[in-house]
Amino acid sequence: TVMFMIVPKGSPAPTFDSIKEKNYPYDYYSADYVVGEHTSDNSDFNYTFTITGLRPSTEYEGYFFVEDYGGNVGSQKIVYSFTTPSKIILLASNKFR
C-alpha cells in the first residue's frame, strides 16, 4: 500500500502514522492538501498516480510512504517538491520496493 499526502511547501511534514490514522495537524485545515492511499497486487511495484485538486502556480511537497501486506513500513519516505503549472496536469511515477 502506498500512502501519500501533498501539502503546500513549508507546511509541517506529515508522518506515516498521521496519514494512516487520518490524524492531520490543525495547520492543514486552512491549506489545500491532498491525501491518498493506493493498494495494488502489481508484481513489478510500479504505481502511477493522478493527483487533482491542487492550486495552479503553487509550490507543493508530496510525501509518499509504503507499507507491505505484513504491516511493515518502508525504511524511507519519498518526497517530491514541485510547483504546479498554470494549467494543472501532474503525473508522478516511481518504483517502490
C-alpha angles and dihedrals in degrees: 000000000000116000122188145175127196113203136172111272111268094031118125111279111250121230127225090250094051091053095044093047092040089233105142127180114258089247090077095060091073095044138064113260138156125212125190146167128201128187121188139165090211106143096208094060093230116142129181121196130194108204121196135173099061125130118251120252093015130132114237140173122213119206117200126189131181128214122182126218090267092059094254113145120219114257095242139030121230116229125196120191115197146149118230115235123239087262110041123227110139123176119176125182131181138160112243124197 
